Amino acid sequence: MERPILCFQQEGSLCAQHCLNNLLQGEYFTPVDLSSIAHQLDEEERMRMAEGGMGSEEYRTFLQQPSGNMDDSGFFSIQVISNALRVWGLELILFNSREYQSLMINPINEKAFICNYKEHWFTIRKLGQQWFNLNSLLTGPELISDTYLALFLAQLQQEGYSIFVIQGNLPECEAEQILGIMRVQQQQRPRLIGEDEAQTSGQMDIVSDETVDEDEELKRALALSRQEMDVEDEEADLRRAIQLSMQGDSFRNKSSQNETLTAEELRKRRQAYFDR
């Protein structure tokens, strides 16, 4: 297998399908599967509304409204995604909810997140000991360092994203097995699809955690045909930037000033990090 890390790219508005399949690292859901779940949810909602009387104005108004669980473009609601994940014994919990924040869990100790903003869904998942942004709008997976993960999540929240933590055991996948014993490096991050049509696909470099000869076939298997990004530089100033971003209802800086970074400041810090 040439690309053990799967990052399905955007087709139409099927980002919810891509988000789920990127999370599970396989073609587990089709648009038909998700449509079936959406129709089932619609029918359950219709039956609940009918309990108030099928001749009521509320019921007639409900029947005239489009589905809140899917539309013709391929968008699916959080209820559809949640029901789809329950098939695998997985649950969603809102990242900035009091319930989750009271647990005080470090994000790097989680397994995956899914994010939504203006009807676009994408996955952030840990494979082996490394984090990857598996956004279907990118040309490939984006490697995220442990230090940068917290800053990235803070930036998404500032920009209005809803972030959900995945709880439960994800199904086994080849990428998890391979990256459990190997690591990858990137020197250039992927671009948005269509941002540069002339670009060529890069590769992630493999780094062995042990001083052993790497099998050439395994090297080819780990050639992800992805853009490369250097994530080795995790200097103290970035750590301070992360601390500053951990403020507000979801994050708090207990060792520095009590100021909240704006979305623009977070974007500037992120860009400065990549420019190093």
N, C-alpha and C positions, 0 to 999 in steps of 0.2 A: 504494500500500500504506500503510495507516494506521499499522501497527505494525511498523516494520522490525526492532526488537529483539523476538525471539520468546521468550516465557517461558511455556511450557505449564504449566498449573496442575494440581494433584493430582487424579487420578481413581482411586478405590480405593487400591490399594497399588502402582500402576504407576510408582513414582518412578524406577526404573531406566530405563524407556522415556522418561520426561520428561527425565531427566538427560541421556541421549544426544541426544535431539532438541534440547534447549536448547543443548547443546554444539555440535552441528552446524548449529544454526539452521535447522531444517527438519523436516518429518515423514518422517524417513528410516527409522524403525523402528516397527513395530507390535508388539503383544503376541504375535502369531502368529510374527513373525520371531524374536523373542527366545526364544519357546518352542521353536522348531525348533533353535536353537543349543543350548539347554539339553538337549533330548532327544539331540542328537548327542553332547554331552559325557557324558551319562548312559550312552549306549551304549558309548562309548570306555572309560569306567570299568568297565562290566560285562565287556567283553572282556578287560581287564587282570586283573580278578579271576578270570575263568574260566581264565586261564593256570595258576593254581594248582590247578585241578581243579574241575569243575562239581559234583562230589559232596562237596566240602569244606564244613566247617562255616562257614568264613569266607565262602564264596560264597553259601550259603543265607541267612546273616545279612544279607549285602549286598542280596540280592534283596528282603528283607522291609523294608528301610529306605526311607524316603521319599527323593526326589531331593534332593541337596544343592545343586542348581543352580537350582531354582525351586520354588515352592509354589503352592497354589490361590489365594492372596491376590494373586498377581502379583509377588511378590518374585523377583528374579534375582540370582545370585551375581556376584562380581567376575570369575570365569572367563567368564561369559556376556558381561559388559560388555567384557572384554578381547578376546574373540574377535570381538565385533561391531565394535569399533574397528579391528581388523586389516583389515577389509574396506576401510577408508579409508586404510590405511597408517599408522595411529596406534598408538602404544605407550604403556603405562602404566609409571611408575616411582614407587615409594613415596617420598614426600617426605622422610620422616625416616630413610631407609635410608642406610647408610654410603656406598653407591655414589653416591647423589645428593648427599649433603652434602659429599662430597669434591670435587665440582665447584665448590662455593662460588658458585653462581649466585644473583643477586638475584632474589627472586620476581617483581618487576615486569618482569623481562626474559623471563618465560615467557609462554605463550600462553593456557593454561587449566589448571584443576585440577578434579578431581571428588572429592567428599568423601562419606564414609559413616559413619553411626553408628546402631546398633540397626536395621539393615535399611533406613535411609532414605538415598537417594542424591541429591546435588544438584551443580550445576555452578557454578564461578566462571570467567568468561571475559573476556578482553580483546577489546574491539571498537574499532577505531581505536586511539586512545591512552588509552582509559579502561577501567576494570575494572568488571564488573557481577556481582552475586550473583544467579544465575538459579535460585533455589530454588523448586520447584513448590509449596511450602507458602505462598509469599508472593503477595500480590495483583498483583505486577509485579516487574520487575527493580529491584534496589537498586544504586545507583551507589556505587562504592568508590574512594576516592582512593588514589593511589600510597602515600602515607604510611600510611594506615589498613590497606592490604592486609596488610602484615607483621604488624600487631597482630591483625587478624582471623584469620589463619592460626594464629598463636600461641595465640589463645583457643580455636580449634577443637581444636587438639592437647591443650590443657589439659583440655578437656571430653571427651576420649576419641575424637575423630574420627580415622579413617584418611584421609589426604590423598594423592592420586595426581597426579603431574604428567603432563600430556598432551604427548607428544613426537611430532613429525611435522607435516605441513602440513594444517591444517584446510581443508575445502572453502570456496570463496568464497561469500559471502552478501551480501545487500543492506545489512544493518546495518554490516558491515565497510567496505563501499565508501563509504557515506554518512558514517559517523563517522570515516573516514579524512581527511575534509576539514572536518568540523564537530565541535563538541563539545556536550555536553548538561550542564545543571545541574539539581540537585534541591534542593528546600527542605523536603521532608517525605518520609521514607522509607516504603516500603510496609508494610502490616500483614500479619500472619498471616491466611490465609483464614478467614473466619468470626469474626475477632476483633471486628469492628465491622460488622455487617450493614448499617447505615445509611450507611456511608461512600460518598463519591462518588469516581470516578477522577480523579486529577490528571494533570498533564502534565509532561514534562521540557522545560525551556526550552533553545532552541538558541543556541549562541554560535559565531559565525564566527571562524575563525583569521585571516581576512583582512578588511580594511575594504571589503567589497563588500555591495551590497544583497542580502538573502536572498529567494529566490523564495518566494512565498506557498504554492505547491504543495508545495515541499520542506518548508516549515514544517509543513504539515498531515501530510506523510508522516512527519515526526519526532514528531508528537503521539502519544506512546506510551501514552496512557491509563493512566499510572502515577502513583503517589504521588511527591512530590518531597522531596529531602533536600539540605540545604546542605552541600557538601563543600569549600568554599573555605577554611575555617579550618584551617590546618595549623601550629599554633604550636609553639614549641620544647618546651613541656612535653609535648605529645603525642609528639614525637620521642624525648624522654627516656623516656616510658612504653614506647615501642616497643623502645628499647634494653634496658630492664629486662626486657621480655618475651622477648627473644631469648636465653634461657638454657636450661640443661639439655643433653640430648644433641643436640638439633637446632639450638638457637640459643645463642649465647654473647655476653655483654656484655663487650667488651674495654676499655671506657672508664669503667665505673662499678662499682657494688658487685657482689659475687658472690652475689646473692640471687635466688631463683626466685619469680616471682609466682604466686599461687594462682589458680584459676579464678575465684573470687569477686572477687579484686582486679582481674583482667582485665575482668570484667563491669562493675565499678564504673567503671573507666577508660573503657570503651567508652561507657557511659551518659553519663558526664560529657562525653565528646566530642560526643555527639548533643545534649546539653542546651545547648550553647553557642549 
